[in-house]
Amino acid sequence: MQERLIPDEVAAAIPALGATEECEAPLAAVHLFTPAGGWDWYLTEYDPETGEAFGLVRGIETEWGYFSVSEMEGLNRSRGASLVERDLHFAPRPAREFE
């Protein structure tokens, strides 16, 4: 079985959905990426109950939005491989550094 992308101890350090809404420079607490695809997700908010997250997404374009970590984990399980991974060496930084 694939490891969860956001273990409980990591999730505990990420603000809840909506918590950084008024923040001018929210911190990217977690960085998820596709090793072969060139996509990056910088989580600034997360709901561990639903697996929904908010943050900066860099792919075809760079934009802020909601995305599902649960769907990423499901994709990893269905393929039997880590198509989406968590950057284990990432240190929280202002998300605007990645825009």
Biotite code that builds the C-alpha atoms (Angstrom):
import biotite.structure as struc

atoms = struc.array([
    struc.Atom([0.000, 0.000, 0.000], chain_id="A", res_id=1, res_name="MET", atom_name="CA", element="C"),
    struc.Atom([1.237, 3.474, -0.897], chain_id="A", res_id=2, res_name="GLN", atom_name="CA", element="C"),
    struc.Atom([2.168, 5.853, 1.890], chain_id="A", res_id=3, res_name="GLU", atom_name="CA", element="C"),
    struc.Atom([-0.107, 8.834, 2.441], chain_id="A", res_id=4, res_name="ARG", atom_name="CA", element="C"),
    struc.Atom([1.113, 12.059, 0.866], chain_id="A", res_id=5, res_name="LEU", atom_name="CA", element="C"),
    struc.Atom([0.199, 14.085, 3.960], chain_id="A", res_id=6, res_name="ILE", atom_name="CA", element="C"),
    struc.Atom([0.767, 12.040, 7.133], chain_id="A", res_id=7, res_name="PRO", atom_name="CA", element="C"),
    struc.Atom([-1.032, 13.167, 10.303], chain_id="A", res_id=8, res_name="ASP", atom_name="CA", element="C"),
    struc.Atom([2.055, 14.822, 11.821], chain_id="A", res_id=9, res_name="GLU", atom_name="CA", element="C"),
    struc.Atom([2.546, 16.889, 8.644], chain_id="A", res_id=10, res_name="VAL", atom_name="CA", element="C"),
    struc.Atom([-1.173, 17.725, 8.346], chain_id="A", res_id=11, res_name="ALA", atom_name="CA", element="C"),
    struc.Atom([-1.164, 19.082, 11.890], chain_id="A", res_id=12, res_name="ALA", atom_name="CA", element="C"),
    struc.Atom([1.238, 21.847, 10.808], chain_id="A", res_id=13, res_name="ALA", atom_name="CA", element="C"),
    struc.Atom([-0.850, 23.018, 7.813], chain_id="A", res_id=14, res_name="ILE", atom_name="CA", element="C"),
    struc.Atom([-3.500, 25.708, 8.416], chain_id="A", res_id=15, res_name="PRO", atom_name="CA", element="C"),
    struc.Atom([-7.140, 24.696, 7.920], chain_id="A", res_id=16, res_name="ALA", atom_name="CA", element="C"),
    struc.Atom([-9.015, 25.619, 4.740], chain_id="A", res_id=17, res_name="LEU", atom_name="CA", element="C"),
    struc.Atom([-9.821, 29.331, 4.816], chain_id="A", res_id=18, res_name="GLY", atom_name="CA", element="C"),
    struc.Atom([-7.361, 30.098, 7.609], chain_id="A", res_id=19, res_name="ALA", atom_name="CA", element="C"),
    struc.Atom([-4.961, 32.115, 5.443], chain_id="A", res_id=20, res_name="THR", atom_name="CA", element="C"),
    struc.Atom([-7.614, 33.910, 3.406], chain_id="A", res_id=21, res_name="GLU", atom_name="CA", element="C"),
    struc.Atom([-6.691, 37.329, 4.802], chain_id="A", res_id=22, res_name="GLU", atom_name="CA", element="C"),
    struc.Atom([-2.940, 36.666, 4.778], chain_id="A", res_id=23, res_name="CYS", atom_name="CA", element="C"),
    struc.Atom([-0.957, 38.620, 2.199], chain_id="A", res_id=24, res_name="GLU", atom_name="CA", element="C"),
    struc.Atom([1.920, 36.133, 2.149], chain_id="A", res_id=25, res_name="ALA", atom_name="CA", element="C"),
    struc.Atom([0.715, 32.669, 3.190], chain_id="A", res_id=26, res_name="PRO", atom_name="CA", element="C"),
    struc.Atom([3.363, 30.046, 3.809], chain_id="A", res_id=27, res_name="LEU", atom_name="CA", element="C"),
    struc.Atom([3.637, 27.047, 1.553], chain_id="A", res_id=28, res_name="ALA", atom_name="CA", element="C"),
    struc.Atom([3.743, 24.331, 4.205], chain_id="A", res_id=29, res_name="ALA", atom_name="CA", element="C"),
    struc.Atom([4.104, 21.331, 1.871], chain_id="A", res_id=30, res_name="VAL", atom_name="CA", element="C"),
    struc.Atom([5.364, 20.818, -1.664], chain_id="A", res_id=31, res_name="HIS", atom_name="CA", element="C"),
    struc.Atom([3.904, 18.008, -3.785], chain_id="A", res_id=32, res_name="LEU", atom_name="CA", element="C"),
    struc.Atom([5.224, 17.299, -7.268], chain_id="A", res_id=33, res_name="PHE", atom_name="CA", element="C"),
    struc.Atom([5.164, 14.931, -10.222], chain_id="A", res_id=34, res_name="THR", atom_name="CA", element="C"),
    struc.Atom([8.704, 13.681, -10.853], chain_id="A", res_id=35, res_name="PRO", atom_name="CA", element="C"),
    struc.Atom([8.101, 13.116, -14.560], chain_id="A", res_id=36, res_name="ALA", atom_name="CA", element="C"),
    struc.Atom([5.369, 15.610, -15.339], chain_id="A", res_id=37, res_name="GLY", atom_name="CA", element="C"),
    struc.Atom([6.557, 19.040, -14.261], chain_id="A", res_id=38, res_name="GLY", atom_name="CA", element="C"),
    struc.Atom([3.606, 19.819, -11.952], chain_id="A", res_id=39, res_name="TRP", atom_name="CA", element="C"),
    struc.Atom([3.996, 21.333, -8.481], chain_id="A", res_id=40, res_name="ASP", atom_name="CA", element="C"),
    struc.Atom([1.478, 21.978, -5.697], chain_id="A", res_id=41, res_name="TRP", atom_name="CA", element="C"),
    struc.Atom([2.393, 24.258, -2.778], chain_id="A", res_id=42, res_name="TYR", atom_name="CA", element="C"),
    struc.Atom([-0.135, 23.697, 0.019], chain_id="A", res_id=43, res_name="LEU", atom_name="CA", element="C"),
    struc.Atom([-1.020, 26.688, 2.165], chain_id="A", res_id=44, res_name="THR", atom_name="CA", element="C"),
    struc.Atom([-4.231, 25.171, 3.611], chain_id="A", res_id=45, res_name="GLU", atom_name="CA", element="C"),
    struc.Atom([-5.479, 21.617, 4.097], chain_id="A", res_id=46, res_name="TYR", atom_name="CA", element="C"),
    struc.Atom([-8.436, 19.649, 5.439], chain_id="A", res_id=47, res_name="ASP", atom_name="CA", element="C"),
    struc.Atom([-7.226, 16.205, 6.526], chain_id="A", res_id=48, res_name="PRO", atom_name="CA", element="C"),
    struc.Atom([-10.824, 14.929, 6.839], chain_id="A", res_id=49, res_name="GLU", atom_name="CA", element="C"),
    struc.Atom([-11.673, 15.495, 3.171], chain_id="A", res_id=50, res_name="THR", atom_name="CA", element="C"),
    struc.Atom([-8.202, 15.574, 1.630], chain_id="A", res_id=51, res_name="GLY", atom_name="CA", element="C"),
    struc.Atom([-8.977, 18.946, 0.037], chain_id="A", res_id=52, res_name="GLU", atom_name="CA", element="C"),
    struc.Atom([-6.216, 21.529, -0.138], chain_id="A", res_id=53, res_name="ALA", atom_name="CA", element="C"),
    struc.Atom([-5.663, 25.094, -1.282], chain_id="A", res_id=54, res_name="PHE", atom_name="CA", element="C"),
    struc.Atom([-2.466, 26.591, -2.556], chain_id="A", res_id=55, res_name="GLY", atom_name="CA", element="C"),
    struc.Atom([-0.356, 27.557, -5.501], chain_id="A", res_id=56, res_name="LEU", atom_name="CA", element="C"),
    struc.Atom([-0.384, 25.181, -8.471], chain_id="A", res_id=57, res_name="VAL", atom_name="CA", element="C"),
    struc.Atom([2.355, 25.278, -11.110], chain_id="A", res_id=58, res_name="ARG", atom_name="CA", element="C"),
    struc.Atom([1.628, 23.259, -14.220], chain_id="A", res_id=59, res_name="GLY", atom_name="CA", element="C"),
    struc.Atom([0.589, 24.495, -17.633], chain_id="A", res_id=60, res_name="ILE", atom_name="CA", element="C"),
    struc.Atom([-0.025, 27.812, -15.864], chain_id="A", res_id=61, res_name="GLU", atom_name="CA", element="C"),
    struc.Atom([0.653, 29.065, -12.358], chain_id="A", res_id=62, res_name="THR", atom_name="CA", element="C"),
    struc.Atom([-2.470, 29.801, -10.352], chain_id="A", res_id=63, res_name="GLU", atom_name="CA", element="C"),
    struc.Atom([-4.016, 29.652, -6.893], chain_id="A", res_id=64, res_name="TRP", atom_name="CA", element="C"),
    struc.Atom([-6.772, 27.127, -6.336], chain_id="A", res_id=65, res_name="GLY", atom_name="CA", element="C"),
    struc.Atom([-8.270, 24.110, -4.620], chain_id="A", res_id=66, res_name="TYR", atom_name="CA", element="C"),
    struc.Atom([-7.147, 20.553, -5.348], chain_id="A", res_id=67, res_name="PHE", atom_name="CA", element="C"),
    struc.Atom([-7.658, 17.094, -3.927], chain_id="A", res_id=68, res_name="SER", atom_name="CA", element="C"),
    struc.Atom([-4.774, 15.341, -2.214], chain_id="A", res_id=69, res_name="VAL", atom_name="CA", element="C"),
    struc.Atom([-7.102, 12.341, -1.826], chain_id="A", res_id=70, res_name="SER", atom_name="CA", element="C"),
    struc.Atom([-7.402, 12.089, -5.619], chain_id="A", res_id=71, res_name="GLU", atom_name="CA", element="C"),
    struc.Atom([-3.613, 12.234, -5.944], chain_id="A", res_id=72, res_name="MET", atom_name="CA", element="C"),
    struc.Atom([-3.285, 9.397, -3.425], chain_id="A", res_id=73, res_name="GLU", atom_name="CA", element="C"),
    struc.Atom([-5.929, 7.429, -5.334], chain_id="A", res_id=74, res_name="GLY", atom_name="CA", element="C"),
    struc.Atom([-3.990, 7.913, -8.552], chain_id="A", res_id=75, res_name="LEU", atom_name="CA", element="C"),
    struc.Atom([-0.823, 6.653, -6.874], chain_id="A", res_id=76, res_name="ASN", atom_name="CA", element="C"),
    struc.Atom([-2.674, 3.569, -5.572], chain_id="A", res_id=77, res_name="ARG", atom_name="CA", element="C"),
    struc.Atom([-4.320, 2.804, -8.918], chain_id="A", res_id=78, res_name="SER", atom_name="CA", element="C"),
    struc.Atom([-1.004, 2.976, -10.774], chain_id="A", res_id=79, res_name="ARG", atom_name="CA", element="C"),
    struc.Atom([0.970, 1.164, -8.084], chain_id="A", res_id=80, res_name="GLY", atom_name="CA", element="C"),
    struc.Atom([3.567, 3.920, -8.236], chain_id="A", res_id=81, res_name="ALA", atom_name="CA", element="C"),
    struc.Atom([4.221, 7.355, -6.800], chain_id="A", res_id=82, res_name="SER", atom_name="CA", element="C"),
    struc.Atom([3.118, 9.586, -9.640], chain_id="A", res_id=83, res_name="LEU", atom_name="CA", element="C"),
    struc.Atom([2.731, 12.399, -7.112], chain_id="A", res_id=84, res_name="VAL", atom_name="CA", element="C"),
    struc.Atom([5.283, 12.703, -4.314], chain_id="A", res_id=85, res_name="GLU", atom_name="CA", element="C"),
    struc.Atom([5.875, 14.937, -1.302], chain_id="A", res_id=86, res_name="ARG", atom_name="CA", element="C"),
    struc.Atom([9.175, 16.826, -1.222], chain_id="A", res_id=87, res_name="ASP", atom_name="CA", element="C"),
    struc.Atom([10.664, 15.478, 1.995], chain_id="A", res_id=88, res_name="LEU", atom_name="CA", element="C"),
    struc.Atom([13.347, 18.186, 2.047], chain_id="A", res_id=89, res_name="HIS", atom_name="CA", element="C"),
    struc.Atom([10.985, 21.146, 1.587], chain_id="A", res_id=90, res_name="PHE", atom_name="CA", element="C"),
    struc.Atom([11.046, 23.840, 4.281], chain_id="A", res_id=91, res_name="ALA", atom_name="CA", element="C"),
    struc.Atom([8.001, 26.145, 4.573], chain_id="A", res_id=92, res_name="PRO", atom_name="CA", element="C"),
    struc.Atom([8.457, 29.414, 2.709], chain_id="A", res_id=93, res_name="ARG", atom_name="CA", element="C"),
    struc.Atom([6.155, 32.171, 1.457], chain_id="A", res_id=94, res_name="PRO", atom_name="CA", element="C"),
    struc.Atom([4.207, 30.723, -1.458], chain_id="A", res_id=95, res_name="ALA", atom_name="CA", element="C"),
    struc.Atom([4.740, 33.868, -3.529], chain_id="A", res_id=96, res_name="ARG", atom_name="CA", element="C"),
    struc.Atom([8.373, 32.740, -3.970], chain_id="A", res_id=97, res_name="GLU", atom_name="CA", element="C"),
    struc.Atom([7.050, 30.111, -6.400], chain_id="A", res_id=98, res_name="PHE", atom_name="CA", element="C"),
    struc.Atom([4.823, 32.363, -8.525], chain_id="A", res_id=99, res_name="GLU", atom_name="CA", element="C"),
])
